[in-house]
Amino acid sequence: MGSAGLWPGAQPLPDDLLSPQQLLHLVAGSSSSGQDSGQLIIDLRSRSRYHHRHIPGSHSIPSGRLISGEPPDGDLILVGETTLHSAATLEQLYAQGYARRIRHLAGGFEAWRQLELPVAAQRSRSRAGA
């Protein structure tokens, strides 16, 4: 699976890394088919950063909470601040015996943002009736 050419200067990626474009394709494919791909996109960043801006369809589980708690069932795609952030979390989950497939976003959320790919945001609490 050659991944070269996915962004300027890109090199082929290891099997556990997804380029932003590959993840975009997965996100678009699961939403357009109306089917869940069986893969959960987990945003490892702080909840405040997630609420400000995140990849559509992702779930907020900060890395410390994911590692110390019971990981969700299914294959995971981790999105960290950086590749190192998600790689460290991936390694810790496997060391704890997580048996499902885990992949992570090359370059972290910053790479997604720099390519101006779609983002979602949580609305702040309603001030209705205030």
PyMOL commands that set and color helices and strands:
alter all, ss='L'
color gray80, all
select helices_A, chain A and resi 20-33+47-52+63-68+83-95+108-114
alter helices_A, ss='H'
color red, helices_A
select strands_A, chain A and resi 17-18+39-43+59-60+75-79+102-105
alter strands_A, ss='S'
color yellow, strands_A
deselect
rebuild
show_as cartoon
